[in-house]
Amino acid sequence: MVHNGLDLDRWSSTTRPVPGRAVWTGRIIGEKGLHVAIDAARKVGMDLHFAGPVSDHDYFRRTVEPLLGEDTVYRGHLDHHQLPDLLASGEVYLATPLWAEPFGLATVEAMSMGTPVAALLSGAMGEIVGPSAGHLAEHHSADALADSIEQARHKPRPGVIAWSRRFSADLMVDSYLGLLRDVAERAGTLTGAGAGWTPLGDVLAAKNRDGIDAPRRGPDEDRHPVIRTVETVT
């Protein structure tokens, strides 16, 4: 399996974590579970600062807006220059997917800033959030997430950053190229090469690495790197 990756070197901030602050980022829509994050943060006496585009205005108006207050602050739809400071300001990042999310780039973004994660165990969260980077809530409830917050919030931040490195864009690209090389070998593409021939994986690397988009960064974790062009090698 090849995980999605980020250009982690672009994620940096001098902002220090604010004691008692939890953070959340993502599209504001019911399946992202922001209301669970708000309830859980309140249960442990933490403020919650969150950001992201409002993708479901009815959900925001009916469910989220009534929960706003001095301890729950909507920071708006932040750009990629502002997000690192918000993520770094949290003692803990809350990941609350209420569906089987295939990945969670926003969660990786938070870990790259050293912010430990308290997450609902759903979709890919069990693969993304390791023991050194946070804690998983086994039930989709505010009570279970509150327990995970207490377990995660004091994880050493250098360990969280180290864990995030396994989701780098460079590792993702190298893994895909390795798979392409393996497929070519199994298919017999690499047999009968003449003088000056280059293995398929190396040709693809040389021709297409610059054509692979760096994963877009931001609060929406439903993103995938895109290969613009792939030339056929004969």
Buried (B, 14 or more C-beta within 10 A) or exposed (E): EEBBBBEBEEBEBEBEBBEBBBBBBBBBBBBBBBBBBBBBBBBBEBBBBBBBBBBBEEBBEEBBEEBBEEBBBBBEBBEEEBBBBBBBBBBBBBBBBBEEBEBBBBBBBBBBBBBBBBBBBBBBBEEBBBEBBBBBBEEBBBEBBBBBBBBBBEBEBEBBBBBBEBBBBEBBBBBBBEEBBEEBBEEEBBEEEEEEEEBBBEBBBEEBEEEBEEBEBBBBBEBEBEEEEEEEEE
